[in-house]
Amino acid sequence: MAETSLRAAEWTTIRQVIGDQLKAFKAGDGRKAMSFAAPGIREQFGTPENLLAMVHYAYEALISARYTEFLDGAVVDGIVVQPLRLIAPDNSVLVALYTMEKEKDGRWKIAGCVLAPTTVRAAWGTSASVAPVAAYFREPPAAEDVA
């Protein structure tokens, strides 16, 4: 039977699994990173080296993010999705959408990840990010200038 909701403890465990895999990626430990992957991912990449190479090629944002924050997870049509906000060194923001699988032994594994771009930029870290806000608060044009 497909999951329809999860207890808080399950979400905590899922976030720990994702966090531990991210630590392994950042440390270059492909074997450990592979241990958090669901069987389909392990089969798809075959070796820890292949998994690390793919992450460095297509998911570098996971490794280079200067800030990460877990967002509220959801169960959508029986699929467990855990979003992770990533803020890159250039203040661009992505959301990593992790799909999770619960194995027969009860352990959670990562079944996939998609990086979703956003139009949001982080508000801290550079003065350039303040410019759009400052422009919003400028005085409105005089009535005679609008015509």
SERO-4910 file (N, C-alpha, C, O; in steps of 0.05 Angstrom, whole numbers):
BEGIN
 pado doro    nc1    nc2    nc3   cac1   cac2   cac3    cc1    cc2    cc3    oc1    oc2    oc3
  Met    A     17    -24      0      0      0      0     18     25      0     37     26     15
  Ala    A     11     45    -16     26     69    -18     22     87      6      1     87     18
  Glu    A     44    101     13     43    120     36     24    143     29     23    152      6
  Thr    A      9    153     48     -7    177     44      2    199     62     -3    223     56
  Ser    A     15    193     84     27    213    102     49    199    118     49    175    120
  Leu    A     66    215    130     88    205    146     88    218    173     80    241    176
  Arg    A     98    204    193    101    216    219    126    234    219    143    231    202
  Ala    A    128    251    238    150    270    240    177    255    242    197    264    231
  Ala    A    177    233    256    202    217    259    211    207    232    236    205    227
  Glu    A    193    200    215    200    190    188    213    213    172    233    208    158
  Trp    A    202    237    174    214    260    159    241    266    170    259    273    155
  Thr    A    245    263    196    271    268    208    291    248    197    314    255    190
  Thr    A    283    223    195    301    202    185    308    207    155    331    205    147
  Ile    A    288    215    140    292    221    111    312    244    108    330    242     92
  Arg    A    309    265    124    328    287    123    356    279    131    375    289    120
  Gln    A    358    262    150    384    252    158    398    236    136    422    240    131
  Val    A    383    219    122    393    204     99    404    223     78    426    219     68
  Ile    A    388    243     70    396    262     50    421    277     59    440    280     44
  Gly    A    420    287     84    443    302     95    469    285     95    490    295     89
  Asp    A    466    260    103    489    242    104    500    237     76    525    236     72
  Gln    A    483    234     56    492    230     29    507    255     19    527    254      6
  Leu    A    496    279     25    509    304     17    537    306     29    555    314     16
  Lys    A    539    299     55    566    299     68    585    281     53    608    287     49
  Ala    A    575    257     46    592    238     31    600    249      4    624    246     -4
  Phe    A    582    262    -10    589    274    -36    610    295    -32    630    296    -47
  Lys    A    607    312    -13    626    334     -8    653    323      0    674    336     -6
  Ala    A    654    301     13    679    288     22    691    271     -1    713    261      2
  Gly    A    677    268    -23    687    252    -45    685    222    -39    699    206    -52
  Asp    A    668    214    -20    665    186    -12    642    173    -27    619    172    -17
  Gly    A    647    164    -51    627    152    -68    615    127    -57    591    122    -60
  Arg    A    631    111    -44    621     86    -32    599     92    -11    578     80    -10
  Lys    A    605    112      7    586    119     27    561    132     15    539    126     22
  Ala    A    565    150     -5    543    163    -18    525    142    -31    500    144    -31
  Met    A    537    122    -43    521    101    -57    505     85    -37    484     74    -44
  Ser    A    514     83    -12    499     68      8    472     80     15    455     66     26
  Phe    A    468    105      9    443    119     14    424    118    -10    401    127     -8
  Ala    A    433    106    -32    417    105    -56    400     80    -57    407     59    -47
  Ala    A    376     83    -69    358     61    -72    369     42    -93    387     49   -109
  Pro    A    360     17    -93    371     -3   -112    371      6   -141    390      0   -156
  Gly    A    350     20   -150    349     29   -178    372     48   -185    382     47   -207
  Ile    A    379     66   -166    401     84   -170    427     69   -171    445     74   -188
  Arg    A    430     51   -152    455     35   -151    459     19   -177    481     17   -188
  Glu    A    437      8   -187    438     -7   -212    444     11   -236    460      4   -253
  Gln    A    432     34   -236    436     53   -258    465     62   -261    475     64   -283
  Phe    A    478     67   -238    505     78   -239    527     57   -236    550     61   -244
  Gly    A    520     35   -224    539     13   -222    561     15   -202    564     -2   -185
  Thr    A    576     37   -203    599     40   -185    597     67   -171    585     86   -181
  Pro    A    610     68   -147    611     94   -133    624    116   -150    616    139   -148
  Glu    A    644    108   -165    658    128   -182    639    140   -203    640    164   -208
  Asn    A    622    123   -215    603    133   -234    583    152   -222    575    172   -233
  Leu    A    574    145   -198    555    162   -183    567    189   -177    555    210   -182
  Leu    A    592    189   -167    606    214   -161    610    231   -186    606    255   -185
  Ala    A    618    218   -208    622    233   -233    596    246   -242    596    269   -251
  Met    A    574    232   -240    548    243   -249    541    266   -231    531    287   -241
  Val    A    545    264   -205    537    286   -187    554    311   -193    544    333   -194
  His    A    580    307   -197    598    330   -204    590    342   -231    594    366   -234
  Tyr    A    580    326   -249    573    337   -275    546    350   -275    543    373   -286
  Ala    A    526    337   -264    498    347   -267    486    358   -241    465    372   -243
  Tyr    A    498    353   -219    487    362   -193    507    377   -176    506    375   -151
  Glu    A    525    391   -189    546    406   -174    534    425   -153    547    430   -133
  Ala    A    510    435   -158    497    453   -139    493    440   -112    494    454    -92
  Leu    A    490    414   -111    488    400    -85    513    403    -69    513    405    -45
  Ile    A    536    402    -83    562    403    -69    571    432    -63    583    437    -42
  Ser    A    565    450    -82    576    477    -79    557    496    -64    565    519    -59
  Ala    A    534    488    -57    515    506    -43    528    517    -18    541    503     -3
  Arg    A    524    543    -14    535    556     10    515    554     33    523    559     56
  Tyr    A    490    547     27    470    544     48    449    524     38    442    524     14
  Thr    A    440    507     56    418    489     49    397    490     71    403    495     95
  Glu    A    372    485     64    351    485     83    329    465     73    319    467     51
  Phe    A    322    446     91    300    428     84    274    443     86    269    458    105
  Leu    A    257    439     66    230    450     65    211    427     74    220    404     77
  Asp    A    186    433     77    166    413     85    164    392     63    160    399     39
  Gly    A    166    367     71    162    345     52    133    339     47    116    349     62
  Ala    A    128    323     27    100    316     20     99    288      8    119    278     -2
  Val    A     76    276     11     71    251     -3     51    257    -25     28    264    -19
  Val    A     59    254    -50     43    261    -73     38    235    -89     56    223   -100
  Asp    A     12    227    -90      5    203   -104     22    179    -95     30    162   -111
  Gly    A     27    178    -69     42    155    -58     72    158    -60     87    141    -51
  Ile    A     82    180    -72    111    184    -75    120    204    -54    109    226    -51
  Val    A    140    196    -39    151    213    -17    171    232    -29    191    224    -41
  Val    A    166    258    -26    183    279    -37    193    297    -15    177    308      1
  Gln    A    219    300    -14    232    318      6    247    340     -8    268    335    -21
  Pro    A    237    365     -7    251    387    -20    274    398     -2    272    397     22
  Leu    A    295    407    -16    318    419     -2    325    444    -17    332    443    -41
  Arg    A    323    467     -4    331    493    -16    361    495    -16    374    489      4
  Leu    A    372    503    -39    401    507    -42    406    536    -49    393    546    -68
  Ile    A    425    548    -36    433    575    -43    462    573    -53    480    566    -37
  Ala    A    466    580    -78    492    578    -90    510    602    -82    500    621    -72
  Pro    A    536    599    -87    554    621    -80    546    648    -94    552    669    -84
  Asp    A    533    647   -117    525    671   -131    497    681   -122    486    699   -135
  Asn    A    486    669   -101    460    676    -90    436    666   -106    414    672   -100
  Ser    A    441    650   -127    419    638   -141    407    616   -123    421    605   -106
  Val    A    381    611   -127    368    591   -110    356    569   -127    344    574   -147
  Leu    A    361    545   -118    350    521   -131    335    505   -109    340    509    -85
  Val    A    317    488   -118    305    469    -99    311    441   -110    304    434   -132
  Ala    A    324    425    -93    328    397   -100    304    381    -90    298    382    -66
  Leu    A    291    367   -108    267    351   -101    276    322   -100    280    309   -120
  Tyr    A    279    311    -76    287    284    -72    262    266    -71    243    272    -57
  Thr    A    263    244    -85    243    223    -82    256    200    -65    279    193    -70
  Met    A    240    190    -47    250    171    -28    235    145    -30    211    144    -37
  Glu    A    249    123    -23    237     96    -23    242     84      5    264     86     15
  Lys    A    222     71     15    226     56     40    231     27     33    214     15     20
  Glu    A    254     17     41    261    -10     34    247    -30     52    235    -23     72
  Lys    A    248    -55     44    234    -76     59    244    -78     88    229    -86    106
  Asp    A    269    -70     92    280    -71    120    273    -46    136    282    -43    159
  Gly    A    257    -28    124    248     -4    138    266     20    135    259     42    144
  Arg    A    289     17    122    307     40    118    298     57     94    289     46     73
  Trp    A    302     83     96    296    101     74    320    104     56    343    106     66
  Lys    A    316    104     30    337    107     10    328    128    -10    305    133    -14
  Ile    A    348    141    -22    343    162    -42    339    148    -69    356    134    -80
  Ala    A    315    153    -81    308    141   -106    312    160   -130    312    151   -153
  Gly    A    316    185   -125    321    204   -146    322    233   -135    315    238   -113
  Cys    A    332    250   -153    334    279   -145    332    295   -171    345    289   -191
  Val    A    316    316   -170    313    334   -192    319    362   -181    309    370   -160
  Leu    A    335    377   -195    341    405   -188    321    423   -203    321    423   -227
  Ala    A    306    438   -187    286    456   -199    296    485   -195    299    494   -173
  Pro    A    299    499   -218    308    527   -215    285    544   -205    261    537   -208
  Thr    A    292    566   -193    272    586   -185    280    613   -195    303    617   -204
  Thr    A    262    632   -193    269    659   -201    277    675   -176    283    699   -178
  Val    A    278    662   -153    285    675   -128    315    678   -126    330    660   -135
  Arg    A    325    699   -114    353    702   -107    355    707    -77    337    719    -66
  Ala    A    376    698    -65    379    702    -37    383    732    -31    395    746    -47
  Ala    A    371    741    -10    372    770     -3    396    778     12    401    802     16
  Trp    A    412    759     22    436    767     37    461    760     22    461    743      4
  Gly    A    482    773     29    508    766     18    519    786     -2    543    788     -6
  Thr    A    502    801    -16    511    821    -34    493    845    -33    469    843    -28
  Ser    A    505    869    -38    488    893    -38    472    894    -64    452    908    -65
  Ala    A    480    880    -85    466    881   -110    438    869   -107    419    877   -121
  Ser    A    434    851    -88    408    839    -84    388    859    -72    364    853    -72
  Val    A    397    881    -62    380    901    -50    368    920    -71    348    932    -66
  Ala    A    382    923    -94    374    942   -114    344    939   -123    331    959   -124
  Pro    A    334    915   -129    306    913   -137    287    923   -115    266    935   -121
  Val    A    294    918    -90    277    927    -68    277    958    -66    257    970    -63
  Ala    A    301    969    -69    304    998    -68    288   1011    -91    275   1032    -87
  Ala    A    288    999   -114    274   1010   -137    244   1010   -132    229   1027   -140
  Tyr    A    234    990   -118    206    987   -111    196   1010    -93    173   1018    -95
  Phe    A    214   1020    -76    206   1040    -57    212   1069    -66    210   1087    -50
  Arg    A    219   1073    -91    224   1100   -100    198   1115   -101    176   1104   -101
  Glu    A    200   1141   -101    177   1159   -102    163   1154   -129    176   1151   -149
  Pro    A    136   1153   -129    122   1150   -155    126   1175   -172    131   1197   -161
  Pro    A    124   1172   -198    127   1196   -215    104   1216   -210     82   1209   -203
  Ala    A    110   1241   -214     90   1262   -212     69   1258   -233     75   1248   -255
  Ala    A     45   1267   -228     22   1263   -246     28   1275   -274     21   1263   -294
  Glu    A     42   1298   -275     48   1311   -301     69   1295   -317     70   1298   -341
  Asp    A     85   1278   -303    105   1262   -317     94   1237   -329    106   1224   -346
  Val    A     70   1229   -320     58   1203   -329     44   1206   -356     44   1187   -371
  Ala    A     34   1229   -361     18   1233   -386     33   1230   -411     22   1233   -432
***
